[in-house]
Amino acid sequence: MPIELVEEGEIMSTKPVDAGSLKEGSFVVIDGHPCRVLEVERSKTGKHGSAKVRMVAVGIFDGVKRTLVVPADSRIETPMVRKFSGQVLATLGDDTVQLMSMEDYSTFEAPMPEDPDLRARVEPGVEVEVWEIMGRYKIMRTLRR
């Protein structure tokens, strides 16, 4: 996926990095999906080839496990993760939450969290930590007042 250029004043949604520099816990884009890296295996340089990196990652939004095998010196995309706090304004049905950013007071919608414990704590007036990744939002946890 190429680097996405957006309107002036906004940040890019992905950036290229060397595949060999990624570690467990970092983020990577596999098949257009932002993922968190679970495992990284590096193979040594062979007689006629280059070192390879094998990554196992899980999708941030869909929870699907994905595997990527690339040369260690190749460039791959990593998503830019913007973390900020927001306040829940309303729950719209069972699957959508209306939020207000505590940075610029803009309003937006995000999907209701999958985790039942977190889902139970998301109600109007509660502050939450929100991650914006590649133009999508995810509520990660509630914040204490």
N, C-alpha and C positions, 0 to 999 in steps of 0.2 A: 504494500500500500504506500503510495507516495506521500510525501509531506503535504499536509493540507494547509494551504494559505487562506487565511480568513480576513475579515474586514480589518482595516487599520485600527490599532489600539487593542486588538485582541491577541491572544497568544496562539501559537500553533498547537494542534492537537497531538502530533507525534513528532519524534525526533529520531534520527538514525544513530545507532551505536554499534560498536564491534560486538559480534556474537560471543567472542571469548571473554568479554569483560562482564557478562551478566552473572549474577549470583542468585542463590535461593532467596526468595522473598521479593525480588525485583519484578518489574512489569515488562511485558512483551506483547506485541500484536501478532497473533497467529491466525491466518485465514480471515483477517479483517476484524477479529474479536480481541478486545483487550483482556489479557490473562495475567495471573500472578504465577511466577515460576516456583514450582515445588521441588524439582530435582534438576541438577546440572551434572552431566558426565562429560569429561574431556578425554578424547583419545589422543595418543601420541602420533606424531608425524610418521607416516609410513615411508617405505622405500620410494614409492612413486606418487605419493599423495600428500595432502596437507592434513593438519590436525582437524578433527571434527568435534563439534559440540552437539550433544543430544540433550534437549530440554523437555521436561514434562511440566505442563502448566495447566491451571484450571481457570476457566472463564470467570471473570468478575461478575458479569451480569447473568450468565446462564448456568454456571457451575459445571460445564462440560470439560472433561480432561482432554487435552490436546498435546501431541508430541511434535517436536520440530528437530530435524537433524540438518545442520548446516556447517560449512567450513568455518573454523574459528576466526578467520580474518574477514569474513563477510560482514556486510552492514545489514542490520535488521532494525525494524521500527519498534520504538518503545512509546507507549502512550504518556502524555503529560497528564499528571493527576493533580487537580486543584482541590484542596481540602478547605472547607469553610463551614461556619455554623449558620444554621437557619432556624426559624421558628415555624412550627406547624400552625397553619391558619385554619385548615379544615381537612377532613377526610372525605374524599369524593368517591362514594361507593366502597367496595371492598378492596379495590386494587390501586387506587390513586390517592396521593396526598398533595394538598396545596401548601407550598412553603414560601416563606419570605426570607431572602438573604439578609443576614445581619451586617454584611459589608456595605451594600448599596441600597438595601430595602426594596429590591425588585422582587416580584412574585413569579413563581414557576411551579410546575407540577413534576412530581417524581413518583415512581411506582412504590407501592406499599412494600415494606421489607418482607422477605420470605420467612425469616426466623420468628417463630411464634412468640418468644419472650419479648423480642424487640417490637414486634407488631402490637403486642398488648400495651406497651408503654407509649406508643405514638398516638397522641391525642392533642387537640387544639391547646396552644399555649406552651407546649413543651419545646425546648431547644434541642436540636439534633446536629450531629456532624454529618455533612453531606460531601460526597466525592463527585466531582464532575470529570468524566473521562470520555473523550472523543464525542462531546456534545450530549452525553447521556448523564443522568443523575442517579445516585444510589445513596440511600440513607444507611450509614454505617453503625451509629450508636446514638444513644441519648446523652445529653450533657447535663451535669448537675448545676443547680443554681446556687 
